[in-house]
Amino acid sequence: MDVVGKWNGRTACLLQEAMRMTNEAFAERLGISARTITRWHAKPELIHRIEVQQILDLAYEGAGEAVHRRFGLLMRPPADHGQAQAQSLRVAIAVVLRGDDVLLVCRRGDGELRWQFPAGMVKPGAAAETVAVQETHGETGVHCTVRGHLGERVHPVTGVVASYYLADHLAGEASNRDPLENVDVAWVPRSSLTRFIPQDQIFPPILNALEAAA
C-alpha cells in the first residue's frame, strides 16, 4: 500500500478515481460537501488542512486492496500529467458588487489564508455564467445577477482557465456557507481591494470594471 505523506487536491482526486466514486458519493464517504470535492479538482496543488488529511488517511486505509492497487498506478503518471489535467479545467469567478463594496471569501489552503472572489468549477456542458451565480449563493448565501463577462485567462497561480463575470447583488446577507474550505466571507470596499488581494494577482479587467463602476 502506497503511503501518502501529505494529501493535496490531486492525490485526493486520484483516491476518488481509484475508488470509482462520483463527487457526491466521495463527499458522502468523507463526510464533506460535494462543492469541496469540486474545488479539489479545480485546485490540484491545494494542500489540505490537518483535519482533512486525517479524513483522507482513514478513507484510504479503509479501502480494499483493489483500490490500493489502482491508486498506486494512478500515482505514477508522467510528470506533466497533473499540469495538463489542471490546465483543461475551467473555473467561473464572480465579482459581485453591492454599492461601493465587492464580495470576497477567505479560503484555507497551502498553509495560509487567501482572500479571493467566489468561484466554482465548470463541468462539461454547464454554462460558466450560471456556475458563477450558483457558486456565489452556495458559498456565501448571496443572490446575484451577472452584468457582463470580463474575459478569461489561464490563472497564474492554479493554471486553470478562469472566466470572470461582473455581477450585482440582488438579495441575501453574506455568510460563510462552506466552513470546511472557507474561513470568512465579507463585503470589502472596492477602494481597499488590493489590501486583501495583491494587485498583481487581480485580473486587470476587474480593476478597470471596478473603477468604471465607482
Contacts in CASP RR format, 6 or more apart in sequence:
PFRMAT RR
TARGET T0000
AUTHOR 0000-0000-0000
METHOD contacts of the structure
MODEL  1
MDVVGKWNGRTACLLQEAMRMTNEAFAERLGISARTITRWHAKPELIHRI
EVQQILDLAYEGAGEAVHRRFGLLMRPPADHGQAQAQSLRVAIAVVLRGD
DVLLVCRRGDGELRWQFPAGMVKPGAAAETVAVQETHGETGVHCTVRGHL
GERVHPVTGVVASYYLADHLAGEASNRDPLENVDVAWVPRSSLTRFIPQD
QIFPPILNALEAAA
1 61 0 8 1.000
1 68 0 8 1.000
2 68 0 8 1.000
2 71 0 8 1.000
2 72 0 8 1.000
2 75 0 8 1.000
4 11 0 8 1.000
4 56 0 8 1.000
4 57 0 8 1.000
4 60 0 8 1.000
6 47 0 8 1.000
6 53 0 8 1.000
7 47 0 8 1.000
7 48 0 8 1.000
7 52 0 8 1.000
7 53 0 8 1.000
7 56 0 8 1.000
7 57 0 8 1.000
8 44 0 8 1.000
8 45 0 8 1.000
8 46 0 8 1.000
8 47 0 8 1.000
8 48 0 8 1.000
9 40 0 8 1.000
9 41 0 8 1.000
9 43 0 8 1.000
9 44 0 8 1.000
9 45 0 8 1.000
9 46 0 8 1.000
9 48 0 8 1.000
10 44 0 8 1.000
10 45 0 8 1.000
10 82 0 8 1.000
10 85 0 8 1.000
11 75 0 8 1.000
12 40 0 8 1.000
12 48 0 8 1.000
12 56 0 8 1.000
13 37 0 8 1.000
13 40 0 8 1.000
13 41 0 8 1.000
13 44 0 8 1.000
14 71 0 8 1.000
14 74 0 8 1.000
14 75 0 8 1.000
15 56 0 8 1.000
15 59 0 8 1.000
15 60 0 8 1.000
15 63 0 8 1.000
15 67 0 8 1.000
15 71 0 8 1.000
16 23 0 8 1.000
16 26 0 8 1.000
16 37 0 8 1.000
17 70 0 8 1.000
17 74 0 8 1.000
18 63 0 8 1.000
18 67 0 8 1.000
18 68 0 8 1.000
18 70 0 8 1.000
18 71 0 8 1.000
18 72 0 8 1.000
18 74 0 8 1.000
19 26 0 8 1.000
19 29 0 8 1.000
19 59 0 8 1.000
19 63 0 8 1.000
19 67 0 8 1.000
21 29 0 8 1.000
23 34 0 8 1.000
23 37 0 8 1.000
23 38 0 8 1.000
23 41 0 8 1.000
24 34 0 8 1.000
26 37 0 8 1.000
27 33 0 8 1.000
27 34 0 8 1.000
27 36 0 8 1.000
27 37 0 8 1.000
29 59 0 8 1.000
30 55 0 8 1.000
30 56 0 8 1.000
30 59 0 8 1.000
31 55 0 8 1.000
32 52 0 8 1.000
32 55 0 8 1.000
32 180 0 8 1.000
33 178 0 8 1.000
33 180 0 8 1.000
35 120 0 8 1.000
35 135 0 8 1.000
35 138 0 8 1.000
35 139 0 8 1.000
35 178 0 8 1.000
35 181 0 8 1.000
36 178 0 8 1.000
36 180 0 8 1.000
36 181 0 8 1.000
38 120 0 8 1.000
38 121 0 8 1.000
39 46 0 8 1.000
39 120 0 8 1.000
39 121 0 8 1.000
39 181 0 8 1.000
40 46 0 8 1.000
41 89 0 8 1.000
41 121 0 8 1.000
42 89 0 8 1.000
42 91 0 8 1.000
42 119 0 8 1.000
42 120 0 8 1.000
42 121 0 8 1.000
42 158 0 8 1.000
42 160 0 8 1.000
43 158 0 8 1.000
43 160 0 8 1.000
44 82 0 8 1.000
44 85 0 8 1.000
44 86 0 8 1.000
45 86 0 8 1.000
45 110 0 8 1.000
45 158 0 8 1.000
46 109 0 8 1.000
46 110 0 8 1.000
47 109 0 8 1.000
47 110 0 8 1.000
47 111 0 8 1.000
48 56 0 8 1.000
48 109 0 8 1.000
49 108 0 8 1.000
49 109 0 8 1.000
49 111 0 8 1.000
52 180 0 8 1.000
60 67 0 8 1.000
60 68 0 8 1.000
60 71 0 8 1.000
63 71 0 8 1.000
83 159 0 8 1.000
86 158 0 8 1.000
86 159 0 8 1.000
86 160 0 8 1.000
87 154 0 8 1.000
87 159 0 8 1.000
87 160 0 8 1.000
87 161 0 8 1.000
88 161 0 8 1.000
89 121 0 8 1.000
89 160 0 8 1.000
89 161 0 8 1.000
90 121 0 8 1.000
90 122 0 8 1.000
90 128 0 8 1.000
90 160 0 8 1.000
90 161 0 8 1.000
90 162 0 8 1.000
90 163 0 8 1.000
91 119 0 8 1.000
91 120 0 8 1.000
91 121 0 8 1.000
91 122 0 8 1.000
91 155 0 8 1.000
91 158 0 8 1.000
91 160 0 8 1.000
91 161 0 8 1.000
91 162 0 8 1.000
91 163 0 8 1.000
92 119 0 8 1.000
92 120 0 8 1.000
92 121 0 8 1.000
92 122 0 8 1.000
92 128 0 8 1.000
92 129 0 8 1.000
92 131 0 8 1.000
92 132 0 8 1.000
92 135 0 8 1.000
92 163 0 8 1.000
92 165 0 8 1.000
93 117 0 8 1.000
93 118 0 8 1.000
93 119 0 8 1.000
93 120 0 8 1.000
93 132 0 8 1.000
93 162 0 8 1.000
93 163 0 8 1.000
93 164 0 8 1.000
93 165 0 8 1.000
94 103 0 8 1.000
94 117 0 8 1.000
94 118 0 8 1.000
94 119 0 8 1.000
94 132 0 8 1.000
94 133 0 8 1.000
94 135 0 8 1.000
94 136 0 8 1.000
94 144 0 8 1.000
94 146 0 8 1.000
94 165 0 8 1.000
94 167 0 8 1.000
95 102 0 8 1.000
95 103 0 8 1.000
95 117 0 8 1.000
95 150 0 8 1.000
95 164 0 8 1.000
95 165 0 8 1.000
95 166 0 8 1.000
95 167 0 8 1.000
95 206 0 8 1.000
95 209 0 8 1.000
95 210 0 8 1.000
96 102 0 8 1.000
96 103 0 8 1.000
96 117 0 8 1.000
96 118 0 8 1.000
96 136 0 8 1.000
96 142 0 8 1.000
96 144 0 8 1.000
96 167 0 8 1.000
96 168 0 8 1.000
96 169 0 8 1.000
97 103 0 8 1.000
97 166 0 8 1.000
97 167 0 8 1.000
97 168 0 8 1.000
97 169 0 8 1.000
97 190 0 8 1.000
97 210 0 8 1.000
97 213 0 8 1.000
98 168 0 8 1.000
98 169 0 8 1.000
98 187 0 8 1.000
99 169 0 8 1.000
100 189 0 8 1.000
100 190 0 8 1.000
100 191 0 8 1.000
100 214 0 8 1.000
101 187 0 8 1.000
101 188 0 8 1.000
101 189 0 8 1.000
101 190 0 8 1.000
102 117 0 8 1.000
102 187 0 8 1.000
102 188 0 8 1.000
102 189 0 8 1.000
102 190 0 8 1.000
102 193 0 8 1.000
102 210 0 8 1.000
103 117 0 8 1.000
103 118 0 8 1.000
103 136 0 8 1.000
103 140 0 8 1.000
103 142 0 8 1.000
103 144 0 8 1.000
103 169 0 8 1.000
103 174 0 8 1.000
103 185 0 8 1.000
103 186 0 8 1.000
103 187 0 8 1.000
103 188 0 8 1.000
104 115 0 8 1.000
104 116 0 8 1.000
104 117 0 8 1.000
104 185 0 8 1.000
104 186 0 8 1.000
104 187 0 8 1.000
104 188 0 8 1.000
104 196 0 8 1.000
104 197 0 8 1.000
105 115 0 8 1.000
105 116 0 8 1.000
105 117 0 8 1.000
105 118 0 8 1.000
105 139 0 8 1.000
105 140 0 8 1.000
105 176 0 8 1.000
105 182 0 8 1.000
105 184 0 8 1.000
105 185 0 8 1.000
106 113 0 8 1.000
106 114 0 8 1.000
106 115 0 8 1.000
106 182 0 8 1.000
106 183 0 8 1.000
106 184 0 8 1.000
106 185 0 8 1.000
106 186 0 8 1.000
107 113 0 8 1.000
107 114 0 8 1.000
107 115 0 8 1.000
107 116 0 8 1.000
107 181 0 8 1.000
107 182 0 8 1.000
107 183 0 8 1.000
108 181 0 8 1.000
108 182 0 8 1.000
108 183 0 8 1.000
113 183 0 8 1.000
115 188 0 8 1.000
115 196 0 8 1.000
115 197 0 8 1.000
116 197 0 8 1.000
117 164 0 8 1.000
118 132 0 8 1.000
118 135 0 8 1.000
118 136 0 8 1.000
118 139 0 8 1.000
118 140 0 8 1.000
119 132 0 8 1.000
119 135 0 8 1.000
119 162 0 8 1.000
120 131 0 8 1.000
120 132 0 8 1.000
120 135 0 8 1.000
121 131 0 8 1.000
122 128 0 8 1.000
122 131 0 8 1.000
122 163 0 8 1.000
123 131 0 8 1.000
128 163 0 8 1.000
128 165 0 8 1.000
129 146 0 8 1.000
129 149 0 8 1.000
129 165 0 8 1.000
132 146 0 8 1.000
132 163 0 8 1.000
132 165 0 8 1.000
132 167 0 8 1.000
133 143 0 8 1.000
133 144 0 8 1.000
133 145 0 8 1.000
133 146 0 8 1.000
133 167 0 8 1.000
136 142 0 8 1.000
136 144 0 8 1.000
136 167 0 8 1.000
137 143 0 8 1.000
137 144 0 8 1.000
138 177 0 8 1.000
138 178 0 8 1.000
139 176 0 8 1.000
139 177 0 8 1.000
139 178 0 8 1.000
139 182 0 8 1.000
139 185 0 8 1.000
140 174 0 8 1.000
140 175 0 8 1.000
140 176 0 8 1.000
140 177 0 8 1.000
140 185 0 8 1.000
141 172 0 8 1.000
141 173 0 8 1.000
141 174 0 8 1.000
141 175 0 8 1.000
141 177 0 8 1.000
142 169 0 8 1.000
142 171 0 8 1.000
142 172 0 8 1.000
142 173 0 8 1.000
142 174 0 8 1.000
143 169 0 8 1.000
143 170 0 8 1.000
143 171 0 8 1.000
143 172 0 8 1.000
144 167 0 8 1.000
144 168 0 8 1.000
144 169 0 8 1.000
144 170 0 8 1.000
145 167 0 8 1.000
145 168 0 8 1.000
145 170 0 8 1.000
146 165 0 8 1.000
146 166 0 8 1.000
146 167 0 8 1.000
147 165 0 8 1.000
147 166 0 8 1.000
147 167 0 8 1.000
147 168 0 8 1.000
148 165 0 8 1.000
148 166 0 8 1.000
148 167 0 8 1.000
149 163 0 8 1.000
149 164 0 8 1.000
149 165 0 8 1.000
149 166 0 8 1.000
150 164 0 8 1.000
150 165 0 8 1.000
150 166 0 8 1.000
150 203 0 8 1.000
150 205 0 8 1.000
150 206 0 8 1.000
150 209 0 8 1.000
151 163 0 8 1.000
151 164 0 8 1.000
151 203 0 8 1.000
151 205 0 8 1.000
152 161 0 8 1.000
152 162 0 8 1.000
152 163 0 8 1.000
152 164 0 8 1.000
153 161 0 8 1.000
153 162 0 8 1.000
153 203 0 8 1.000
154 160 0 8 1.000
154 161 0 8 1.000
154 162 0 8 1.000
155 161 0 8 1.000
155 162 0 8 1.000
156 201 0 8 1.000
157 201 0 8 1.000
162 203 0 8 1.000
164 203 0 8 1.000
164 205 0 8 1.000
164 206 0 8 1.000
166 206 0 8 1.000
166 209 0 8 1.000
166 213 0 8 1.000
174 185 0 8 1.000
174 186 0 8 1.000
174 187 0 8 1.000
175 185 0 8 1.000
176 182 0 8 1.000
176 183 0 8 1.000
176 184 0 8 1.000
176 185 0 8 1.000
177 185 0 8 1.000
188 196 0 8 1.000
190 210 0 8 1.000
190 213 0 8 1.000
190 214 0 8 1.000
193 202 0 8 1.000
193 210 0 8 1.000
194 202 0 8 1.000
199 207 0 8 1.000
END
